[in-house]
Amino acid sequence: MMKAVLNMTVGLGVMVLAAQDIAAQQTRNCAPRDAVIERLTNSYGETRQSIGLGSQGAVVETFASDDTGSWTITVTMPNGMTCLVASGQSFEELADALPPKGNEA
């Protein structure tokens, strides 16, 4: 009897975790990359400003508008789905130089 109750409890826990994962994916603002890029371009006037390779083959990009200063950070997974990670206002391009190498004593 105890084993059956334990199995049912574990099974219920797995179902709850799976449901939470599905709900989290639905609220992550993800769509096929082409649709996301089209929306950023047409609705916000944003163009790609930077790109980098993240873990597990993810591509991280920053889009921004020179006119409005709006910006968006996206992550595109190898399957082609792109998720919005963050967005905001007052984008500025910076190119800070590294400090000169000196005596590191």
ZAKOLBA-303997 format. One record per atom (N, C-alpha, C): residue in three letters; atom name; chain; residue number from 1; x, y, z. Coordinates in Angstrom, 3 decimals. Example, Ala and Ser with C-alpha at 12.3 -4.5 7.8 and 13.67 -1.06 7.14 Angstrom:
+--------+------+------+-------+----------+----------+----------+
! torlum ! miba ! romi ! torfi !       xx !       yy !       zz !
+--------+------+------+-------+----------+----------+----------+
!    ALA !    N !    A !     1 !   13.190 !   -5.690 !    7.800 !
!    ALA !   CA !    A !     1 !   12.300 !   -4.500 !    7.800 !
!    ALA !    C !    A !     1 !   13.200 !   -3.300 !    7.800 !
!    SER !    N !    A !     2 !   12.850 !   -2.250 !    7.080 !
!    SER !   CA !    A !     2 !   13.670 !   -1.060 !    7.140 !
!    SER !    C !    A !     2 !   12.900 !    0.030 !    7.870 !
+--------+------+------+-------+----------+----------+----------+
END
This chain:
+--------+------+------+-------+----------+----------+----------+
! torlum ! miba ! romi ! torfi !       xx !       yy !       zz !
+--------+------+------+-------+----------+----------+----------+
!    MET !    N !    A !     1 !    0.821 !   -1.198 !    0.000 !
!    MET !   CA !    A !     1 !    0.000 !    0.000 !    0.000 !
!    MET !    C !    A !     1 !    0.867 !    1.266 !    0.000 !
!    MET !    N !    A !     2 !    1.912 !    1.295 !    0.841 !
!    MET !   CA !    A !     2 !    2.795 !    2.463 !    0.893 !
!    MET !    C !    A !     2 !    3.487 !    2.696 !   -0.445 !
!    LYS !    N !    A !     3 !    3.875 !    1.592 !   -1.094 !
!    LYS !   CA !    A !     3 !    4.550 !    1.714 !   -2.391 !
!    LYS !    C !    A !     3 !    3.619 !    2.327 !   -3.426 !
!    ALA !    N !    A !     4 !    2.354 !    1.964 !   -3.411 !
!    ALA !   CA !    A !     4 !    1.386 !    2.518 !   -4.358 !
!    ALA !    C !    A !     4 !    1.182 !    4.007 !   -4.123 !
!    VAL !    N !    A !     5 !    1.097 !    4.409 !   -2.861 !
!    VAL !   CA !    A !     5 !    0.933 !    5.830 !   -2.525 !
!    VAL !    C !    A !     5 !    2.165 !    6.615 !   -2.951 !
!    LEU !    N !    A !     6 !    3.346 !    6.045 !   -2.707 !
!    LEU !   CA !    A !     6 !    4.588 !    6.708 !   -3.108 !
!    LEU !    C !    A !     6 !    4.645 !    6.875 !   -4.619 !
!    ASN !    N !    A !     7 !    4.291 !    5.828 !   -5.367 !
!    ASN !   CA !    A !     7 !    4.293 !    5.906 !   -6.836 !
!    ASN !    C !    A !     7 !    3.313 !    6.956 !   -7.340 !
!    MET !    N !    A !     8 !    2.136 !    7.017 !   -6.721 !
!    MET !   CA !    A !     8 !    1.146 !    8.017 !   -7.126 !
!    MET !    C !    A !     8 !    1.641 !    9.424 !   -6.819 !
!    THR !    N !    A !     9 !    2.308 !    9.614 !   -5.693 !
!    THR !   CA !    A !     9 !    2.830 !   10.929 !   -5.320 !
!    THR !    C !    A !     9 !    3.912 !   11.370 !   -6.291 !
!    VAL !    N !    A !    10 !    4.822 !   10.452 !   -6.610 !
!    VAL !   CA !    A !    10 !    5.885 !   10.775 !   -7.572 !
!    VAL !    C !    A !    10 !    5.284 !   11.089 !   -8.935 !
!    GLY !    N !    A !    11 !    4.313 !   10.296 !   -9.368 !
!    GLY !   CA !    A !    11 !    3.663 !   10.537 !  -10.658 !
!    GLY !    C !    A !    11 !    2.983 !   11.887 !  -10.710 !
!    LEU !    N !    A !    12 !    2.303 !   12.248 !   -9.630 !
!    LEU !   CA !    A !    12 !    1.648 !   13.555 !   -9.570 !
!    LEU !    C !    A !    12 !    2.669 !   14.681 !   -9.621 !
!    GLY !    N !    A !    13 !    3.789 !   14.500 !   -8.914 !
!    GLY !   CA !    A !    13 !    4.847 !   15.509 !   -8.928 !
!    GLY !    C !    A !    13 !    5.411 !   15.727 !  -10.316 !
!    VAL !    N !    A !    14 !    5.626 !   14.633 !  -11.055 !
!    VAL !   CA !    A !    14 !    6.141 !   14.732 !  -12.431 !
!    VAL !    C !    A !    14 !    5.141 !   15.466 !  -13.318 !
!    MET !    N !    A !    15 !    3.853 !   15.172 !  -13.155 !
!    MET !   CA !    A !    15 !    2.823 !   15.844 !  -13.962 !
!    MET !    C !    A !    15 !    2.775 !   17.344 !  -13.662 !
!    VAL !    N !    A !    16 !    2.909 !   17.725 !  -12.402 !
!    VAL !   CA !    A !    16 !    2.902 !   19.148 !  -12.033 !
!    VAL !    C !    A !    16 !    4.101 !   19.856 !  -12.633 !
!    LEU !    N !    A !    17 !    5.288 !   19.237 !  -12.544 !
!    LEU !   CA !    A !    17 !    6.487 !   19.852 !  -13.118 !
!    LEU !    C !    A !    17 !    6.367 !   19.996 !  -14.631 !
!    ALA !    N !    A !    18 !    5.823 !   19.000 !  -15.301 !
!    ALA !   CA !    A !    18 !    5.644 !   19.071 !  -16.750 !
!    ALA !    C !    A !    18 !    4.677 !   20.188 !  -17.121 !
!    ALA !    N !    A !    19 !    3.595 !   20.334 !  -16.361 !
!    ALA !   CA !    A !    19 !    2.622 !   21.395 !  -16.633 !
!    ALA !    C !    A !    19 !    3.247 !   22.770 !  -16.437 !
!    GLN !    N !    A !    20 !    4.087 !   22.915 !  -15.416 !
!    GLN !   CA !    A !    20 !    4.752 !   24.197 !  -15.176 !
!    GLN !    C !    A !    20 !    5.704 !   24.535 !  -16.314 !
!    ASP !    N !    A !    21 !    6.418 !   23.515 !  -16.821 !
!    ASP !   CA !    A !    21 !    7.347 !   23.734 !  -17.926 !
!    ASP !    C !    A !    21 !    6.605 !   24.176 !  -19.177 !
!    ILE !    N !    A !    22 !    5.475 !   23.557 !  -19.475 !
!    ILE !   CA !    A !    22 !    4.675 !   23.929 !  -20.645 !
!    ILE !    C !    A !    22 !    4.147 !   25.350 !  -20.490 !
!    ALA !    N !    A !    23 !    3.667 !   25.708 !  -19.310 !
!    ALA !   CA !    A !    23 !    3.155 !   27.059 !  -19.076 !
!    ALA !    C !    A !    23 !    4.266 !   28.085 !  -19.223 !
!    ALA !    N !    A !    24 !    5.461 !   27.764 !  -18.739 !
!    ALA !   CA !    A !    24 !    6.580 !   28.697 !  -18.848 !
!    ALA !    C !    A !    24 !    6.952 !   28.926 !  -20.304 !
!    GLN !    N !    A !    25 !    6.928 !   27.867 !  -21.128 !
!    GLN !   CA !    A !    25 !    7.267 !   28.025 !  -22.535 !
!    GLN !    C !    A !    25 !    6.243 !   28.875 !  -23.269 !
!    GLN !    N !    A !    26 !    4.985 !   28.791 !  -22.885 !
!    GLN !   CA !    A !    26 !    3.947 !   29.547 !  -23.570 !
!    GLN !    C !    A !    26 !    4.026 !   31.032 !  -23.242 !
!    THR !    N !    A !    27 !    4.593 !   31.405 !  -22.102 !
!    THR !   CA !    A !    27 !    4.672 !   32.811 !  -21.714 !
!    THR !    C !    A !    27 !    6.033 !   33.415 !  -22.043 !
!    ARG !    N !    A !    28 !    6.888 !   32.699 !  -22.739 !
!    ARG !   CA !    A !    28 !    8.240 !   33.169 !  -23.013 !
!    ARG !    C !    A !    28 !    8.331 !   34.052 !  -24.242 !
!    ASN !    N !    A !    29 !    7.249 !   34.308 !  -24.923 !
!    ASN !   CA !    A !    29 !    7.277 !   35.138 !  -26.119 !
!    ASN !    C !    A !    29 !    8.211 !   34.568 !  -27.176 !
!    CYS !    N !    A !    30 !    7.958 !   33.358 !  -27.589 !
!    CYS !   CA !    A !    30 !    8.769 !   32.683 !  -28.603 !
!    CYS !    C !    A !    30 !    7.961 !   32.491 !  -29.873 !
!    ALA !    N !    A !    31 !    8.670 !   32.511 !  -31.001 !
!    ALA !   CA !    A !    31 !    8.049 !   32.296 !  -32.308 !
!    ALA !    C !    A !    31 !    9.165 !   31.929 !  -33.284 !
!    PRO !    N !    A !    32 !    8.820 !   31.482 !  -34.481 !
!    PRO !   CA !    A !    32 !    9.854 !   31.239 !  -35.492 !
!    PRO !    C !    A !    32 !   10.656 !   32.517 !  -35.747 !
!    ARG !    N !    A !    33 !   11.957 !   32.369 !  -35.989 !
!    ARG !   CA !    A !    33 !   12.865 !   33.517 !  -36.098 !
!    ARG !    C !    A !    33 !   12.391 !   34.535 !  -37.128 !
!    ASP !    N !    A !    34 !   11.959 !   34.075 !  -38.297 !
!    ASP !   CA !    A !    34 !   11.526 !   35.001 !  -39.345 !
!    ASP !    C !    A !    34 !   10.396 !   35.913 !  -38.860 !
!    ALA !    N !    A !    35 !    9.452 !   35.359 !  -38.120 !
!    ALA !   CA !    A !    35 !    8.321 !   36.148 !  -37.620 !
!    ALA !    C !    A !    35 !    8.781 !   37.172 !  -36.589 !
!    VAL !    N !    A !    36 !    9.717 !   36.786 !  -35.732 !
!    VAL !   CA !    A !    36 !   10.217 !   37.709 !  -34.707 !
!    VAL !    C !    A !    36 !   10.979 !   38.861 !  -35.354 !
!    ILE !    N !    A !    37 !   11.860 !   38.542 !  -36.304 !
!    ILE !   CA !    A !    37 !   12.654 !   39.581 !  -36.971 !
!    ILE !    C !    A !    37 !   11.743 !   40.538 !  -37.735 !
!    GLU !    N !    A !    38 !   10.746 !   40.000 !  -38.416 !
!    GLU !   CA !    A !    38 !    9.802 !   40.846 !  -39.149 !
!    GLU !    C !    A !    38 !    9.075 !   41.800 !  -38.197 !
!    ARG !    N !    A !    39 !    8.661 !   41.299 !  -37.050 !
!    ARG !   CA !    A !    39 !    7.952 !   42.136 !  -36.073 !
!    ARG !    C !    A !    39 !    8.865 !   43.224 !  -35.513 !
!    LEU !    N !    A !    40 !   10.104 !   42.868 !  -35.178 !
!    LEU !   CA !    A !    40 !   11.041 !   43.863 !  -34.642 !
!    LEU !    C !    A !    40 !   11.339 !   44.942 !  -35.676 !
!    THR !    N !    A !    41 !   11.451 !   44.543 !  -36.932 !
!    THR !   CA !    A !    41 !   11.755 !   45.495 !  -38.004 !
!    THR !    C !    A !    41 !   10.557 !   46.385 !  -38.329 !
!    ASN !    N !    A !    42 !    9.416 !   45.766 !  -38.584 !
!    ASN !   CA !    A !    42 !    8.247 !   46.519 !  -39.037 !
!    ASN !    C !    A !    42 !    7.554 !   47.303 !  -37.932 !
!    SER !    N !    A !    43 !    7.478 !   46.752 !  -36.739 !
!    SER !   CA !    A !    43 !    6.747 !   47.422 !  -35.652 !
!    SER !    C !    A !    43 !    7.610 !   48.383 !  -34.846 !
!    TYR !    N !    A !    44 !    8.909 !   48.080 !  -34.729 !
!    TYR !   CA !    A !    44 !    9.763 !   48.873 !  -33.846 !
!    TYR !    C !    A !    44 !   10.940 !   49.527 !  -34.562 !
!    GLY !    N !    A !    45 !   11.142 !   49.226 !  -35.840 !
!    GLY !   CA !    A !    45 !   12.250 !   49.811 !  -36.586 !
!    GLY !    C !    A !    45 !   13.607 !   49.342 !  -36.094 !
!    GLU !    N !    A !    46 !   13.669 !   48.164 !  -35.480 !
!    GLU !   CA !    A !    46 !   14.921 !   47.673 !  -34.921 !
!    GLU !    C !    A !    46 !   15.673 !   46.819 !  -35.930 !
!    THR !    N !    A !    47 !   16.987 !   46.961 !  -35.923 !
!    THR !   CA !    A !    47 !   17.870 !   46.152 !  -36.755 !
!    THR !    C !    A !    47 !   18.915 !   45.502 !  -35.854 !
!    ARG !    N !    A !    48 !   19.526 !   44.448 !  -36.351 !
!    ARG !   CA !    A !    48 !   20.523 !   43.732 !  -35.537 !
!    ARG !    C !    A !    48 !   21.751 !   44.602 !  -35.305 !
!    GLN !    N !    A !    49 !   22.143 !   44.695 !  -34.038 !
!    GLN !   CA !    A !    49 !   23.300 !   45.488 !  -33.648 !
!    GLN !    C !    A !    49 !   24.477 !   44.619 !  -33.205 !
!    SER !    N !    A !    50 !   24.178 !   43.433 !  -32.674 !
!    SER !   CA !    A !    50 !   25.246 !   42.532 !  -32.241 !
!    SER !    C !    A !    50 !   24.748 !   41.097 !  -32.271 !
!    ILE !    N !    A !    51 !   25.696 !   40.161 !  -32.284 !
!    ILE !   CA !    A !    51 !   25.377 !   38.737 !  -32.337 !
!    ILE !    C !    A !    51 !   26.465 !   37.971 !  -31.601 !
!    GLY !    N !    A !    52 !   26.078 !   36.881 !  -30.955 !
!    GLY !   CA !    A !    52 !   27.040 !   36.027 !  -30.267 !
!    GLY !    C !    A !    52 !   26.498 !   34.618 !  -30.147 !
!    LEU !    N !    A !    53 !   27.385 !   33.675 !  -29.891 !
!    LEU !   CA !    A !    53 !   27.003 !   32.283 !  -29.751 !
!    LEU !    C !    A !    53 !   26.924 !   31.942 !  -28.274 !
!    GLY !    N !    A !    54 !   25.765 !   31.449 !  -27.849 !
!    GLY !   CA !    A !    54 !   25.561 !   31.051 !  -26.466 !
!    GLY !    C !    A !    54 !   25.722 !   29.556 !  -26.301 !
!    SER !    N !    A !    55 !   25.332 !   29.067 !  -25.135 !
!    SER !   CA !    A !    55 !   25.464 !   27.644 !  -24.848 !
!    SER !    C !    A !    55 !   24.465 !   26.824 !  -25.656 !
!    GLN !    N !    A !    56 !   24.805 !   25.585 !  -25.893 !
!    GLN !   CA !    A !    56 !   23.973 !   24.615 !  -26.596 !
!    GLN !    C !    A !    56 !   23.543 !   25.091 !  -27.984 !
!    GLY !    N !    A !    57 !   24.393 !   25.855 !  -28.651 !
!    GLY !   CA !    A !    57 !   24.119 !   26.285 !  -30.014 !
!    GLY !    C !    A !    57 !   23.147 !   27.439 !  -30.144 !
!    ALA !    N !    A !    58 !   22.823 !   28.111 !  -29.035 !
!    ALA !   CA !    A !    58 !   21.901 !   29.247 !  -29.084 !
!    ALA !    C !    A !    58 !   22.610 !   30.468 !  -29.662 !
!    VAL !    N !    A !    59 !   21.881 !   31.245 !  -30.452 !
!    VAL !   CA !    A !    59 !   22.406 !   32.490 !  -31.003 !
!    VAL !    C !    A !    59 !   21.738 !   33.647 !  -30.261 !
!    VAL !    N !    A !    60 !   22.563 !   34.499 !  -29.654 !
!    VAL !   CA !    A !    60 !   22.072 !   35.643 !  -28.894 !
!    VAL !    C !    A !    60 !   22.284 !   36.893 !  -29.745 !
!    GLU !    N !    A !    61 !   21.219 !   37.678 !  -29.926 !
!    GLU !   CA !    A !    61 !   21.303 !   38.878 !  -30.760 !
!    GLU !    C !    A !    61 !   20.697 !   40.073 !  -30.036 !
!    THR !    N !    A !    62 !   21.244 !   41.240 !  -30.326 !
!    THR !   CA !    A !    62 !   20.672 !   42.490 !  -29.842 !
!    THR !    C !    A !    62 !   20.183 !   43.272 !  -31.044 !
!    PHE !    N !    A !    63 !   18.915 !   43.701 !  -30.986 !
!    PHE !   CA !    A !    63 !   18.313 !   44.542 !  -32.022 !
!    PHE !    C !    A !    63 !   18.019 !   45.898 !  -31.402 !
!    ALA !    N !    A !    64 !   18.141 !   46.965 !  -32.183 !
!    ALA !   CA !    A !    64 !   17.848 !   48.296 !  -31.660 !
!    ALA !    C !    A !    64 !   17.439 !   49.226 !  -32.797 !
!    SER !    N !    A !    65 !   16.745 !   50.289 !  -32.409 !
!    SER !   CA !    A !    65 !   16.319 !   51.311 !  -33.362 !
!    SER !    C !    A !    65 !   17.125 !   52.578 !  -33.139 !
!    ASP !    N !    A !    66 !   17.753 !   53.079 !  -34.213 !
!    ASP !   CA !    A !    66 !   18.479 !   54.346 !  -34.134 !
!    ASP !    C !    A !    66 !   17.531 !   55.522 !  -33.920 !
!    ASP !    N !    A !    67 !   16.304 !   55.393 !  -34.410 !
!    ASP !   CA !    A !    67 !   15.341 !   56.492 !  -34.310 !
!    ASP !    C !    A !    67 !   14.715 !   56.620 !  -32.923 !
!    THR !    N !    A !    68 !   14.271 !   55.500 !  -32.357 !
!    THR !   CA !    A !    68 !   13.538 !   55.560 !  -31.089 !
!    THR !    C !    A !    68 !   14.364 !   55.173 !  -29.874 !
!    GLY !    N !    A !    69 !   15.471 !   54.463 !  -30.089 !
!    GLY !   CA !    A !    69 !   16.287 !   54.001 !  -28.968 !
!    GLY !    C !    A !    69 !   15.779 !   52.717 !  -28.337 !
!    SER !    N !    A !    70 !   14.704 !   52.137 !  -28.883 !
!    SER !   CA !    A !    70 !   14.211 !   50.872 !  -28.332 !
!    SER !    C !    A !    70 !   15.209 !   49.763 !  -28.646 !
!    TRP !    N !    A !    71 !   15.279 !   48.747 !  -27.793 !
!    TRP !   CA !    A !    71 !   16.171 !   47.624 !  -28.010 !
!    TRP !    C !    A !    71 !   15.522 !   46.336 !  -27.531 !
!    THR !    N !    A !    72 !   15.968 !   45.213 !  -28.123 !
!    THR !   CA !    A !    72 !   15.457 !   43.893 !  -27.790 !
!    THR !    C !    A !    72 !   16.600 !   42.896 !  -27.848 !
!    ILE !    N !    A !    73 !   16.676 !   42.016 !  -26.863 !
!    ILE !   CA !    A !    73 !   17.639 !   40.920 !  -26.869 !
!    ILE !    C !    A !    73 !   16.867 !   39.629 !  -27.133 !
!    THR !    N !    A !    74 !   17.342 !   38.856 !  -28.109 !
!    THR !   CA !    A !    74 !   16.689 !   37.590 !  -28.460 !
!    THR !    C !    A !    74 !   17.668 !   36.433 !  -28.327 !
!    VAL !    N !    A !    75 !   17.106 !   35.242 !  -28.175 !
!    VAL !   CA !    A !    75 !   17.885 !   34.001 !  -28.212 !
!    VAL !    C !    A !    75 !   17.196 !   33.074 !  -29.199 !
!    THR !    N !    A !    76 !   17.954 !   32.611 !  -30.184 !
!    THR !   CA !    A !    76 !   17.430 !   31.673 !  -31.176 !
!    THR !    C !    A !    76 !   18.072 !   30.312 !  -30.936 !
!    MET !    N !    A !    77 !   17.225 !   29.310 !  -30.758 !
!    MET !   CA !    A !    77 !   17.693 !   27.948 !  -30.524 !
!    MET !    C !    A !    77 !   17.940 !   27.252 !  -31.866 !
!    PRO !    N !    A !    78 !   18.696 !   26.156 !  -31.863 !
!    PRO !   CA !    A !    78 !   18.986 !   25.449 !  -33.119 !
!    PRO !    C !    A !    78 !   17.740 !   25.014 !  -33.893 !
!    ASN !    N !    A !    79 !   16.598 !   24.861 !  -33.220 !
!    ASN !   CA !    A !    79 !   15.375 !   24.448 !  -33.910 !
!    ASN !    C !    A !    79 !   14.690 !   25.607 !  -34.637 !
!    GLY !    N !    A !    80 !   15.263 !   26.833 !  -34.562 !
!    GLY !   CA !    A !    80 !   14.714 !   27.980 !  -35.276 !
!    GLY !    C !    A !    80 !   13.759 !   28.832 !  -34.472 !
!    MET !    N !    A !    81 !   13.429 !   28.409 !  -33.255 !
!    MET !   CA !    A !    81 !   12.548 !   29.212 !  -32.406 !
!    MET !    C !    A !    81 !   13.356 !   30.330 !  -31.760 !
!    THR !    N !    A !    82 !   12.803 !   31.546 !  -31.811 !
!    THR !   CA !    A !    82 !   13.442 !   32.712 !  -31.227 !
!    THR !    C !    A !    82 !   12.594 !   33.210 !  -30.070 !
!    CYS !    N !    A !    83 !   13.250 !   33.464 !  -28.941 !
!    CYS !   CA !    A !    83 !   12.554 !   33.954 !  -27.750 !
!    CYS !    C !    A !    83 !   13.070 !   35.342 !  -27.389 !
!    LEU !    N !    A !    84 !   12.143 !   36.209 !  -26.995 !
!    LEU !   CA !    A !    84 !   12.512 !   37.531 !  -26.513 !
!    LEU !    C !    A !    84 !   12.987 !   37.391 !  -25.073 !
!    VAL !    N !    A !    85 !   14.171 !   37.914 !  -24.778 !
!    VAL !   CA !    A !    85 !   14.761 !   37.792 !  -23.447 !
!    VAL !    C !    A !    85 !   14.558 !   39.076 !  -22.655 !
!    ALA !    N !    A !    86 !   14.774 !   40.216 !  -23.300 !
!    ALA !   CA !    A !    86 !   14.641 !   41.509 !  -22.622 !
!    ALA !    C !    A !    86 !   14.428 !   42.591 !  -23.669 !
!    SER !    N !    A !    87 !   13.852 !   43.709 !  -23.232 !
!    SER !   CA !    A !    87 !   13.689 !   44.854 !  -24.131 !
!    SER !    C !    A !    87 !   13.650 !   46.114 !  -23.283 !
!    GLY !    N !    A !    88 !   13.887 !   47.249 !  -23.946 !
!    GLY !   CA !    A !    88 !   13.884 !   48.503 !  -23.208 !
!    GLY !    C !    A !    88 !   14.064 !   49.697 !  -24.117 !
!    GLN !    N !    A !    89 !   14.480 !   50.791 !  -23.518 !
!    GLN !   CA !    A !    89 !   14.645 !   52.059 !  -24.220 !
!    GLN !    C !    A !    89 !   16.055 !   52.609 !  -24.006 !
!    SER !    N !    A !    90 !   16.377 !   53.664 !  -24.726 !
!    SER !   CA !    A !    90 !   17.634 !   54.421 !  -24.584 !
!    SER !    C !    A !    90 !   18.869 !   53.618 !  -24.967 !
!    PHE !    N !    A !    91 !   18.791 !   52.884 !  -26.070 !
!    PHE !   CA !    A !    91 !   19.943 !   52.123 !  -26.551 !
!    PHE !    C !    A !    91 !   21.030 !   53.080 !  -27.013 !
!    GLU !    N !    A !    92 !   22.259 !   52.788 !  -26.627 !
!    GLU !   CA !    A !    92 !   23.422 !   53.542 !  -27.086 !
!    GLU !    C !    A !    92 !   24.508 !   52.565 !  -27.475 !
!    GLU !    N !    A !    93 !   25.169 !   52.835 !  -28.582 !
!    GLU !   CA !    A !    93 !   26.280 !   51.995 !  -29.012 !
!    GLU !    C !    A !    93 !   27.560 !   52.510 !  -28.357 !
!    LEU !    N !    A !    94 !   28.282 !   51.609 !  -27.728 !
!    LEU !   CA !    A !    94 !   29.541 !   51.965 !  -27.079 !
!    LEU !    C !    A !    94 !   30.663 !   51.102 !  -27.630 !
!    ALA !    N !    A !    95 !   31.838 !   51.657 !  -27.650 !
!    ALA !   CA !    A !    95 !   33.023 !   50.908 !  -28.064 !
!    ALA !    C !    A !    95 !   34.151 !   51.276 !  -27.110 !
!    ASP !    N !    A !    96 !   34.010 !   50.862 !  -25.853 !
!    ASP !   CA !    A !    96 !   35.040 !   51.154 !  -24.861 !
!    ASP !    C !    A !    96 !   36.319 !   50.391 !  -25.189 !
!    ALA !    N !    A !    97 !   37.434 !   51.076 !  -25.058 !
!    ALA !   CA !    A !    97 !   38.728 !   50.445 !  -25.281 !
!    ALA !    C !    A !    97 !   39.165 !   49.746 !  -23.994 !
!    LEU !    N !    A !    98 !   39.897 !   48.664 !  -24.169 !
!    LEU !   CA !    A !    98 !   40.445 !   47.985 !  -23.014 !
!    LEU !    C !    A !    98 !   41.554 !   48.854 !  -22.403 !
!    PRO !    N !    A !    99 !   41.723 !   48.783 !  -21.095 !
!    PRO !   CA !    A !    99 !   42.820 !   49.556 !  -20.500 !
!    PRO !    C !    A !    99 !   44.158 !   49.004 !  -20.986 !
!    PRO !    N !    A !   100 !   45.169 !   49.848 !  -21.065 !
!    PRO !   CA !    A !   100 !   46.460 !   49.368 !  -21.555 !
!    PRO !    C !    A !   100 !   47.039 !   48.297 !  -20.623 !
!    LYS !    N !    A !   101 !   47.679 !   47.322 !  -21.235 !
!    LYS !   CA !    A !   101 !   48.319 !   46.273 !  -20.421 !
!    LYS !    C !    A !   101 !   49.522 !   46.876 !  -19.722 !
!    GLY !    N !    A !   102 !   49.592 !   46.591 !  -18.470 !
!    GLY !   CA !    A !   102 !   50.713 !   47.149 !  -17.697 !
!    GLY !    C !    A !   102 !   51.278 !   46.115 !  -16.766 !
!    ASN !    N !    A !   103 !   51.958 !   46.603 !  -15.800 !
!    ASN !   CA !    A !   103 !   52.565 !   45.741 !  -14.804 !
!    ASN !    C !    A !   103 !   51.474 !   45.243 !  -13.869 !
!    GLU !    N !    A !   104 !   51.224 !   43.944 !  -13.869 !
!    GLU !   CA !    A !   104 !   50.105 !   43.390 !  -13.103 !
!    GLU !    C !    A !   104 !   50.536 !   42.983 !  -11.701 !
!    ALA !    N !    A !   105 !   51.573 !   43.582 !  -11.156 !
!    ALA !   CA !    A !   105 !   52.050 !   43.231 !   -9.812 !
!    ALA !    C !    A !   105 !   51.087 !   43.727 !   -8.846 !
+--------+------+------+-------+----------+----------+----------+
END
